[in-house]
Amino acid sequence: MRNSSRKILALVSLLAFTFSLIYTTPAVAEISPEGESTWGVYGLATGTQSDAIASHVMAIEQIGNRIYVGGKFLEARANKNSPGVSQPFLAAFDATTGNFISSFTPQIEKPVYALQASPDGSKLFVGGEFRTINGDTQAHGLAALDPITGAVDTTWRSKASNTNGARGVVNELTVHGDHLYVAGRFTHLGGVSRPKHATIGAGKVALADGSADTSFSVNTSGGSVWGIAVAPDGSKIYLAGRHSAVDGNTAGGFYSVLNTDGSLNTALSKYQGNSGPSRVYGQDVAAVGDLVFWGGSEHIIYVFDANTGNLVRNHSTDKGGDYQDIEVVGDRVYASCHCYTNHWADFNYWAAGRPKTPPAGIAITPIKYVAAYSANDGSHIDTFVLNTSATQAGVWAIHGASDGCLWVGGDLSSMTTVAGNQRALGGFGKFCEGAAGGGDTQAPATPGELTQTRQEAAKIVIRWKKPFDNVGVTSYEISRDGVVIGTKESNSGTLWYVDSGLVRNTTYSYSVVAIDAAGNRSAAATLDASTVLAPAEPMIDTPEGLRSTNQTRERIVLNWQRVTNATSYIIQKDEGAGFVTIGTKTSRWYTDKPLSPATTASYRVLAQDADGNVSEPSAAIAVSTLP
C-alpha cells in the first residue's frame, strides 16, 4: 500500500489527544462519484529515482483533522490558476475544508513515497528518498515528524541505507503491534546512534525509538520492494515488488509470504504470474481477514487465501495500466491503477489474450482509476465508480478518512463536483458518501459581508450574503453575545435578522453560522453592532423591586413594581451563558416553568413603552427551585 489507511484497522485502542486523535475507519456507505473541492498540489520534481512515475501524490495519511499528502510535487495552490505556496514533497490540509495548513512546513530535500501515523498520533512517520529534513542530515529515507509543526523528532532515529552508497529509499510503511514495518530499496535499517541491521528490501523498527528489530531479517534480490502488509494475527508478512527472489528462491519473487523471522514461507508463496516475463512485478499488497490482495503489472488484482496460499479470485482491467495502491477501508478493499475504461471481474483479461467481448458469465463495468472489492470474499463491487480524470500516472495513494470520505491521489487532473460542475484537480481529490448515504461532510463557506443595516434605541438589524456550499445552505444560526437567539431559513441571496427588545446605547456581538442539509456548520461571521441613545426620545424608568414570590421544584414566580408609561415588560434570564429574553408580559407577574429541581438562574426585567423605548435592565436577582 502506498499509504496507511488500511493499517488503521489494526489500531484497536487509540488515545484521544486534543490535536492528534486517530480515528478508526468505519465501514462506508457508497461513495459519491462526484468529488468535493480542496486545495491541490502542483509541479513535479525531476532527477529522482522514480522519474518514470509522473505522479504528484504518492501517499496520503491522516492524524486528527489533518490530511497529510506526500509525493513529488513542489507547491500547493487553492486552485489551478491561483498563486502557488512553496511546500515541496509533504504538505498538510484540513480534512473538513480541504484547505492548505500553512503552519506545517517541513523542508524535505527529495520526494516522499510513504506516510504512516503512530498509533497514538504523536508522530508522523515519513519514508522516501530524502537525505535531509529541515537541515537534519541524519534523516535518511526514514524519519518521524511532529504532526503539528513538521519538526524532526530526534528521539526517534532509523536510517534506510545501502552498502553501495546509493540513497536508501523507503516505498512503504505499515504498523503492527509495537513495530513499524518498512519496505523499499535498502540493505540496512537503523544506524545514527543505534546499530545498523542488515535486512534487504524490508525490515521492521521499534515504534518507540526507531531501533531495528534484529530478529527480523529479509533477503530480497532483483529489485525494490513496493508494498508490505502484516497478517492480522502477526504470523505472516507479505511483500509485493519488483524483487525476483527471497533468500535466493524465485518462488518468493514479486509476491512473497514471509515468516516472523523474515525467511520465505515457501508453502504459501504461490505467485501466479501475469501475461509474460517482461511485465511481471507487484506494486502493493494488503491483508484482511483470511484474504491477501496483491496488485501489479498488466492490470491485475489477485486475491489469495491466507491459510493455503491458493489463488481464490483474480480481477483485471483492459485499457490503462498497472494496479498501484491497495487500501483496506472498513469492509472494503480499494485498489487503484492508471486504468480508465473497463473492469473485468473474476477474469484475467491480459492472460486470456485480450478478448474483444467477455466470455459468458464475466461482468465488465466502468472503472476510473479506483476499484472497490469486498474485504470478506474479494468480489468486485460494481456500484463504486469515481467521476474523475488523470493525466497519465493515475492514482498512487488512497486514504479512508475518519468521516467516511475517500481521499485519492496521483496525477488527478479534473473531477465532476457534487454540484455538477467540472473542476480542475491538483493531484488529489476528496470523495464522500452520496446523498443516499447521508455522507455530505463539506462545511459551507463563512457567510459574507455581515453588516448592521438599521440602528435604533431598542433594535438592531443585521444582514449578510449567502455563502458557497457544495450542496447548498439550508439555514443560518444567529447568536448575540455567544447565545443563540434565532434561526433563518436560506431562501434568498441576501438575508437579514431583526433583533429587538435591546438596551439603548449598548454594543452587542453577533455571529452568523451557515448550516447545510447534512448539518455541516460553517465558520462564524462576526460583527459588533450598537443601539443608539436619542436624547429627544422620552426615557422610561427602570423596573424596581424585582423579587420571587413563589418557588417550587418546577417553577419560579416573579413580581416587580409598576413603571409609569410602561405598556409591557421584557423578562430576561441568565443560566450561565448571558441574559436572553424568555418572555414579554403586560402585567407585572411572570411564571418561569417547567424547571428542574435545585437549579439556579438569574433574572432581570426591562420596561417598554408604546413607542418601543426600552428601559435599562433592573437589578438582577438569583433564584433557585426547591430540591
N, C-alpha and C positions, 0 to 999 in steps of 0.2 A: 504494500500500500504506500502511496506517495505521501499520505498524511495519517493522522492518528484517530480519526473519529471512530474507527472500528474498535480501537482499544478502550474506548470509554466504557464499553460493556463490562470490562474486567474490573472497573473501579467501583466495587460494590459499596464501599464505605468511604464517603468523602467528607472532608472538613469544610465547614461553611465559614469562609473568610469574607470580610467586607468587600475586598477588592479582587479576590481570587477564587471565587466559587466555581467549581467544575460541576456541570450538571450531567446526570445520566441521560442518555439519549433515548427518548421514548419510541415505541413503535409508531410510525407515522401514518396518517391518512394519505390519500392520493395527493401527490404534489402537483400543483398547477403547472401547465406547460409554459405559462407566461411568467416573466420574472419581475422583480422589484428593483427600483433604481438604487444604485450605490455609486460611490466613487469607483475609480478603476486605476490600473497601473499601466504604464506605457514605457516605450523604449526597450531595447533588447541588447543585453551585453554580448560582446563578441570576444574571441580569444579565450574561450572557456573550454573545459574538457567535454562539454555537451553541445558544441556549436551545431551539431546535426539536428538537435531538437530545438526548434524555434518556438519554444513555449515561454510566455512571460511568467506564468504561475506554475510552480512545481509542488507546492504544499500549502495546506490550509489547516489551521488549528484554532481552538477556542479556549479562553480562560475567562470566566465570568462573562461580562457583556462585551468582551473584545474578541474580534476575529483577527487572527494573525495570518498574513499572506507572505509566503516566501517564494523566491524564484529567481529569474534572470532579468527582471525589469529594472528600470533606472529611476522612475519617478511616479508620483501619484497625482491624479487630476480628478476634479469633480465631474468632468465630462470630457469628451474628445477634444473640444475646442477651447477649454479653459486653460489658464496658466498652470504649468507643472510645478510640483513641490518635490525637490530632490530628496529621495529616500530609497537608495538602491537596495535591492535584494531582500529586504524584510520590512514590512510596514504593518500597522495596526489600524483597524477600522471598528466603528461602533456596530455591534451585532444587530441593533434595532434599526438605526437610521442608515447604516452603510457609510457614514461619514468618516473621513480620514482623521486619525488621532495624532495631532502634531506633537504631543509631548513624548511619544515613543520614538526615539531617534537613535537606534544602534547604528554604528558606522561599520559596515561589513565590507571586506575587501574583494570578495568573489561571491558567486551565486550560492543561494540556499536551496537545498533539494529536499530537506526533511524537517518537520516540526513535530514536537511531542510535548504535551503538558505533563508536569509531575502530578501524581495523584492528589496532592494537597493544593495544587495551583500556585505554589510558591516559586516554581521555576518553569521557564520555557526552554526546553532542550532544542538546540539548533544543529542541524547537520548540513554539510555542503562541501565545497572545495576551497573554502577560505583558509587563510593562514593568520589573519588578524581580525579582531573585532574591537572597535574603539581604541585602536592602537595596542591592544594586548596581544603580544606576539606568541603567547602560549596557547591561543585559541586556534588549534589546527584541526579543521574539519568537523569538530565536535565541541560544543560549549553549552553552558547553562546561563541564561539571562534572567535578569529581573523583569517580570512581565509588565511592570508599570513603566519603568524608566528605560529598559533596554541595556542596563549596565551588566557587565560580565560578573557572574558570581565566582569569585576567585577561591571560594572554599570547595568548589566542585571542579575537578580537573580530569580530563581524559583526552589525549590526543589520538587521532587516527593518522597513522604514519606508514610509510613504505620504506623498505630496506634499500631500495634503489635511489632514494632521494626524491622521487616524484611526490607530488601532493597526495596525501591521503584524502580520499573522497568518501563521504557518507551519503548514501542514497535513500536510506530508510531507517526509521526509529519506531520502536514499539515498547510498551511497558507490560511486564508481567511480574507479579509479586514485588520483590524488592529490587528488581533489576531493570535496566534499560537495555533492550536488545538492539544491536546495530548491524546494518548491512551496507556494503559498498565496495570500494576498491582500496584495500589497505592490507598490510601484513601484520600490524601491531595495533593494540589499543592500550591506553594507559600512558605512563610517562609523566612528564613535568616533575612533580615532587614524589611520584609513586613509580613502582617498577612497571616497565613495559611488558606486555604479554603477547606472545606470538599467536595470532589467530588470523587466518587469511579469509577475507571476504565477509565474515560475520563474526560476531562476538557479543559479550554482554558485560556491562559495567554496573557498579552499585549506584542505586538512586541517591544514596546519601552523600557520596563524595566523588563518584566517578572512577573509583579504583576498579581495575579489570578483574573479572572472575577467572582465576587460573584453572578452575575445574572444567571450564567450557572452552575447548579449543577446536577450531574448524579449519579444514584444509581444502579450500576450493582451488580450482585451476581452470585456465582457459578464458576467463573474462570476469566482469564485475557481477556482484550480486545486487539486484534491484529491489527485491521485496523480501520481507521477513515477517513471519507470524508465529505465534505460540499457541499450542493446543489449549483449550480452556482449562484442562487439569494440569498443564505444565509438563506433560510427559513427552511431548514431541515438539520439535521446532521445524518450521517449513521455510524453504528458500525458493525464490524464483529469480532467474537471472540469465546472464549470458555465459555463465561458467559451464564448462563441458564435463566436469568431473568433480567428485568429492572423494578425498582420500585416494585419489588416483583411479577411482572406479567410475566409468562413464555411465553406469546405471543411475548415478546421482547428478547427472548433468541437467541443467535448465529447471528441473523440478526436483527438489531434494527434501527428503524426510530425515531429520537428524534425531539422534538420541540425546539425552540430557547432558552428556559429556561432549557433544559436538560431533561425534562419529556418525557415519552414514548408516541409516537403517535400511539395509538392502531389501528387506522383505516388503517394505511399504513404498519404496521409491519406484513407482511404476509409470513413469512418463510415457505418453502415448506417441509423441512425435507430431509434427504438423504436416504441411504439404510437401516438404522437400528439405534436403540438408542445408540449402543456402539460406533458409528462412526459419531457423529453429532457435528460439530463445524465449525466455519468460520475462515478464516485467513486474508482476505483482502476485501476491498470494494472500489469502485470508482464511482463517479457521473459525468455524462457528458450529457449535453442537458436534455432531458426528460427521460433518462435511468439511472439505477443504476446496476452496475456489481458487483456481490458478488461471492467469491470463497472460497472453503473449502474442507472438507473431502470427501472421496470416489470420488475424481477426478471430481468434478462438478463445473461448472460455471453457475450461474443463472443470468438472465437479467430481472430486474423488471421495470415496468412503474412507474416513479417517481410521477405521478399525481394520480394514482389509487392504487398503491401498488401491482397490479396484476403481476404475472409471465408472461412474453411475450416470452422468449426463455430459453432453457437450453442446455448446451453442456457438454460433458464428455470425458474421456479417458478410455482406458481399463487397460493395464499393467502399473505399476508405482504407482504414489501416488497423494496426495492432491495438490490442487492449493494453491499457497503461496504468490504471489505478483500480483497486478493488477495496471497497469500504463496507463494513457491516454497520447498519443503522437500524436498531430495533430488530424487527423480524424480517428485514430485507437486506439484501446484498446488492449494492450499486457497483457497476463496473463501467469504466469509461474508456474511450478509444478515439481515434480520429476517423470514425466511421459515421456516415451521414445518410444512408439510404434505407436498407432493409436488414432486419434481424431474422435469422433462421433458427428457430427453436429446436433443440434436440437434433441438430444436423450440422455436420462439418462441411460447409459449402465448398471450401477450397480443396479439401482432400477428396471430395466427390467429383472433382473436375469442373466446378463452377457451372452447374446446370442452369439453363435459362428459365425453367419452370420448376417449382418444388415438387418432389415426389408426393404421392398420396399420403395424407396424414401429417405432413410437415407444414407448420404455420409460419408464414412470413409477415412481419409487421414493421411499421416505420421505426427508425432509430435516429436520434440526433445527439450523437456523442456520448450518451449515457444510457445504459440499460439497467433494469431492475429485475432481481430474482428473489425467489422465496428462500429465506435462510433455513427453512425447515426441510425442503425437499429439492431445492435447486432449480425448480421450474421457473420459466420466464413469466414476468408479469407484464402483459401487453397493454395494460391501461396506462402505463407510465411512458410518456414521450415529452421531451422538452421542445420548446419552440425557440431555438437559438442557432446561431451560425458561428463558425470558426474560420480562421484564415487558412491554416494548414495543419498545425500540430494537434488540434482537438483539445480534449480535456485530460489533464495530468493530475488533478487533485480534486477530491470530493470530501466534504465535511458535513455530517448531520448535526445541525445546531440544536441547542437545548430547547429552543422554541418550536421545533418541528420543521424548520426551514432547511433546505438543502443548498449548500454553497458549492459551486463547481468552478474550477479554474483551469486555465491553459492559455490558449490564444483566442479566446472567445471574442468575436468582433461585433455581434449585434444580437438582439433578442426582441421579441414582442412583449410589451409590458402588459400588466393586468388591465390597463386602461385601453388596450388595443392598439397602442402606438408602437412604431419601430424605434428602438433606441440603440445607439452605438454602445458597445461594451468595451471596457478596458481590461481584457484578460480574464475577468471572473464575473460571475453573476450569482444572484440570490433568488431561489425559487421556493415558494411557500405553499402551504396547503390551499387547495381551491375552495371556492365558496361552499361546496357541499361538505367539506371537512371543517368549515369554520376556522380556516387557518390564516386569515389575513393578520399579519404581525407588524406591518409597517405603520408607524405612527404618522399622523398628519403633521404638516409643517406648522410653525407657530403662526397664529392669527396675525394679520398685517395691519399696520397703521392704526393702532389703538389710540384714540383721541377723545377729549372731552368736547362735546358739541353744544352743551347747554349748562348754564350755571345759575342757580337760584339760591335763595336763602335756605331752602329745605330740600332741594332736588339737584341731582347730577344726572346728565345723560352722556353715556359713552358709546363709541361707535368703532367698528373695526371692519377689515376686509377678509373675505373668505380665503383660507389658505389651501394649498395643494394637498391632496391625499391620493394615494394610488387607487383607491376605490371610491372614496367620497366622504366628506364630513357630514355627519347627521345632526350634531347638536353642539352647543357650547355651554360651558360651565363658568358662571361669573361669581367671583369672590370679592368681598370687601374686607380689608384688613385681615386676610387669611381665613375668613369664614365664608362658606358658600352661601350666596343669597339668592341664587336663581339659575335657571337654565333657559336656553333659547334654541329653538329648532333652526336648522340650517335650511332656509327657504329663499335666500336672497344672496346676491353677490356682495351686498353691503348690509351689515347687521348693526343693531343698536340695542341698548338696555337702559331703562329708566329706573333710577334708584331714588326713592322719595322717603320722606319722614326723617330727614337728616338734621343735624345741628348746624345752625348758621356759623359762618366764619370758621369752618373746620376743614382740614385736609384729610382725605381718605386714600388708601392704597387699594387699587383694583387690579385684578388679574382675570384673564380670559383664556380658557383652555379649550381647544378643539377636540372633538371625540368622533370616531368613525363607528360604523355599524358593528365592528368586531370588538369595540370597547377600547381600542388603542387611543392613547391620550397624547396630545402634543405638548411641547414645552409651553409655558405660560407667557402670554404677552402681558406686560405690566404697565401701570400708569398711576401717577399721583394726581388726584383731582380735588377741587375745593368748592365748598359752598361760599356764598357771599354774605356780607353784613351790609344791608341797605339802611342807612340812617333814617331815611324818610319813612320807612315802614314802621308800623306800630309794633312795639315789643309786647311779648306775652310773658307773664310771670312763670317762674319755675315751680312745679308742684312741691308741696312740703308735707311733712307728716306721713311719709310712706311707712307702712307697717304691715305685719302679717296678723290677721285676726283669727285665723284658724289653720292648724296644720294636722294632717292625718298621715297615715302611711302612704297614701296615694295622691294627696292633693295639698296645695298651698293656696290660701285665700289672701289677697292683697287689698289694702284700702289706703286712700290718701285724701288730703284736703282739697276742696274745690278751688279752681283757679278762675278768676274773673275773665270773661270773654272766651273761655275755652269751649270749643264745640266737641272736642274729642281728646282722648288721651292715648299715647303710644306706650305700650309696655315692652320693656326690653329685659333680656336675661343673659347672664354670663355663667357658663358651666366650665370655664377654664380656658376658652379659646377666644374670648372677647364678647362684647354685648351684641346680641342680634334681636331684632324685633320679633316678638312672639304673638302679638295681638294688638288690636285697637278697640277702645271702648268709649262710648258716650257717657257712661256712668262712671262713678269713682270706685268701682269694685272689679276685681279680676280674679278668676279661679284658674290656676295652672294645674292641669291634670291630663292624662293619668301619669303619675310619677312612680319611681321605685322607692321602697323604704330606705331610710337612713342615707339619703342623698342631700347634698347641699348645693345651693346655687345663689348667685347674687342677682338682685332685681333693681330696676330703676324705671322712672316714669317721666315722660315728656308731655307737655300740654300743646295743643294745636288749635288755632282759631279758624274762623270761617274763610279767611284769605290764604290759608295754608302756612301761616307763620308758625314756627315751632320753637318752643322754649328751650332753654338749657336743660339738661337732664337733672332730675332730682338726685339727692344724695342716695347712694346705693345702700341696700341692706342685704345681709346674708341670711338665708332662711333654710332650715333643714326639715325634711319629712321625718315622721316618727319611725323608730326602728321596728 
